[in-house]
Amino acid sequence: MNTVDALPTTMSANTSHRYGPPAMLQWSTVDRPEPGEGRVLVKVHASSVNPLDWHSLTGTPWIVRGQSGLRRPKSPLLGTDVAGVVVAVGPGVTELSVGDEVFGGSSGAFAEFATSKATSLALKPPSLGFEQAAALPIAAVTALQALRDKGKVGAGSRVLINGASGGVGTFAVQIAVAMGAHVTAVCSGGNVEMVRGLGAHEVIDYTSSDFVAAVTQAGGVDVFVDCIGNRSIRQSRRVLRTRGVYVVVGGPKKGRVLGPMSRLMKAAVVFAFSRQKAAPLLASLSTEQLTELAKMVEEGTLAPVIDRTYPMSQAKEALEYLGTGRVKGKVVLTADR
Ligand SMILES: NC(=O)c1ccc[n+]([C@@H]2O[C@H](COP(=O)([O-])OP(=O)(O)OC[C@H]3O[C@@H](n4cnc5c(N)ncnc54)[C@H](OP(=O)(O)O)[C@@H]3O)[C@@H](O)[C@H]2O)c1
């Protein structure tokens, strides 16, 4: 008997058969997935919620339906970030074995079991808890790719992070500091001390100061990592030094059809004839980068900020909280063990 045969054929999972708000999610019994070519089956110990899950659940902006299904979701399962134990491997997988503790990206992680591409997972260091590991994948990899791959941040770079108190922002502040950058962070008054505690050199409270004016007057920055997109492209460009890079990570939820895509198109026009650059980011998970982030956590240069933890069966409540836009760091889901 192989390992898959020893597993239950059904599992509990958060499911939704139509696009809509988190209230539509149901904790139900479904068939356990099988790991296909190049994939492994993970027993989920923890997951975390991301705006991506919100978009997949609600089917907004409509452009996401190109991937997830035009009229209704192709799969009723939800959830990307995962941390757990490999319980079966599909054909062609050589990197991982049954019993490995892993974290990374998956399909349908808000469930008892999920399948993942082996190349989207990394081994979880024993010193890292499953909850900490589950907080990392999308948000921390996005922060790393924004700063290193798009921004080319190095020691002495001046970096501005808008949305510094959110999932991506809390990682971006710490990673930029670890890279030796001088970090200016933007958040609301209640989060100033938390963000300062992450190592930001300067923190601007957006409820009482205009960060574009303040940063421009202070001489500008080399890299602007924008997780919020609440200022016009022209205003955003003003904070950049002559060869500065505007890294477009997130944008406002408005825009039913294209969402943040329309902002990217505007950025392409505004930056067309400039020595400054607009760099849109679409993050993708890799074993190498996940391993690097886990090493930073082990070494103490990176620590996930976990705002709230919910049981897996309460993904609905976790997504409702994420939808308020007020999350500090990450919201984690834990499996019953
Ligand atoms: N491009 C990619 O590959 C990629 C990957 C991941 C995420 N994203 C996008 O990046 C964005 C951020 O993701 P996330 O996971 O960090 O979201 P998040 O955790 O939900 O962000 C919430 C945070 O945003 C802060 N915030 C809200 N309005 C603000 C404002 N006007 N100015 C400054 N901060 C503000 C909130 O702080 P207050 O309560 O203090 O306002 C809260 O701490 C989203 O749009 C997401 O879709 C893109």
The ligand as a Tripos MOL2 file, in Angstrom:
@<TRIPOS>MOLECULE
LIG
   48    52     1     0     0
SMALL
NO_CHARGES

@<TRIPOS>ATOM
      1 N1          2.2680   42.5290   -7.0680 N.am      1 LIG1
      2 C1          2.2320   41.4170   -6.3660 C.2       1 LIG1
      3 O1          2.7620   40.3690   -6.7790 O.2       1 LIG1
      4 C2          1.5590   41.4590   -5.0260 C.ar      1 LIG1
      5 C3          1.8110   40.4630   -4.0740 C.ar      1 LIG1
      6 C4          1.2240   40.5910   -2.8070 C.ar      1 LIG1
      7 C5          0.3540   41.6530   -2.5540 C.ar      1 LIG1
      8 N2          0.0940   42.5460   -3.5400 N.ar      1 LIG1
      9 C6         -0.7740   43.7070   -3.3110 C.3       1 LIG1
     10 O2         -0.0900   44.5670   -2.4250 O.3       1 LIG1
     11 C7         -1.0170   45.2610   -1.6110 C.3       1 LIG1
     12 C8         -0.6230   45.0920   -0.1480 C.3       1 LIG1
     13 O3         -0.7350   43.7280    0.2300 O.3       1 LIG1
     14 P1         -0.6930   43.3500    1.7780 P.3       1 LIG1
     15 O4         -0.7520   41.8740    1.8860 O.co2     1 LIG1
     16 O5          0.3980   44.1050    2.4320 O.co2     1 LIG1
     17 O6         -2.1000   43.9960    2.2420 O.3       1 LIG1
     18 P2         -2.6660   44.2080    3.6950 P.3       1 LIG1
     19 O7         -1.8490   43.4720    4.6850 O.co2     1 LIG1
     20 O8         -4.1220   43.9040    3.6450 O.co2     1 LIG1
     21 O9         -2.4940   45.7960    3.9360 O.3       1 LIG1
     22 C9         -3.1230   46.3350    5.0390 C.3       1 LIG1
     23 C10        -2.3240   47.5120    5.5550 C.3       1 LIG1
     24 O10        -2.4400   48.6130    4.6580 O.3       1 LIG1
     25 C11        -2.3650   49.8020    5.4440 C.3       1 LIG1
     26 N3         -2.9820   50.9450    4.7720 N.ar      1 LIG1
     27 C12        -4.2730   51.0640    4.3970 C.ar      1 LIG1
     28 N4         -4.4730   52.2790    3.8200 N.ar      1 LIG1
     29 C13        -3.2750   52.9240    3.8400 C.ar      1 LIG1
     30 C14        -2.8220   54.1880    3.3810 C.ar      1 LIG1
     31 N5         -3.6670   55.0650    2.8040 N.pl3     1 LIG1
     32 N6         -1.5270   54.4940    3.5330 N.ar      1 LIG1
     33 C15        -0.6570   53.6320    4.1160 C.ar      1 LIG1
     34 N7         -1.0310   52.4260    4.5970 N.ar      1 LIG1
     35 C16        -2.3150   52.0730    4.4520 C.ar      1 LIG1
     36 C17        -3.1410   49.4400    6.6850 C.3       1 LIG1
     37 O11        -2.6860   50.2350    7.7630 O.3       1 LIG1
     38 P3         -3.6780   51.2940    8.4980 P.3       1 LIG1
     39 O12        -4.7760   50.4900    9.1030 O.co2     1 LIG1
     40 O13        -2.7890   51.9210    9.4990 O.co2     1 LIG1
     41 O14        -4.1230   52.2360    7.4340 O.co2     1 LIG1
     42 C18        -2.8110   47.9620    6.9090 C.3       1 LIG1
     43 O15        -1.7920   47.7730    7.8810 O.3       1 LIG1
     44 C19        -2.3920   44.7130   -1.9740 C.3       1 LIG1
     45 O16        -2.9810   45.5930   -2.9170 O.3       1 LIG1
     46 C20        -2.0900   43.3820   -2.6340 C.3       1 LIG1
     47 O17        -3.0800   42.9950   -3.5550 O.3       1 LIG1
     48 C21         0.6770   42.4760   -4.7540 C.ar      1 LIG1
@<TRIPOS>BOND
     1     1     2 1
     2     2     3 2
     3     2     4 1
     4     4     5 ar
     5     4    48 ar
     6     5     6 ar
     7     6     7 ar
     8     7     8 ar
     9     8     9 1
    10     8    48 ar
    11     9    10 1
    12     9    46 1
    13    10    11 1
    14    11    12 1
    15    11    44 1
    16    12    13 1
    17    13    14 1
    18    14    15 2
    19    14    16 1
    20    14    17 1
    21    17    18 1
    22    18    19 2
    23    18    20 1
    24    18    21 1
    25    21    22 1
    26    22    23 1
    27    23    24 1
    28    23    42 1
    29    24    25 1
    30    25    26 1
    31    25    36 1
    32    26    27 ar
    33    26    35 ar
    34    27    28 ar
    35    28    29 ar
    36    29    30 ar
    37    29    35 ar
    38    30    31 1
    39    30    32 ar
    40    32    33 ar
    41    33    34 ar
    42    34    35 ar
    43    36    37 1
    44    36    42 1
    45    37    38 1
    46    38    39 2
    47    38    40 1
    48    38    41 1
    49    42    43 1
    50    44    45 1
    51    44    46 1
    52    46    47 1
@<TRIPOS>SUBSTRUCTURE
     1 LIG1         1 GROUP 0 **** ****
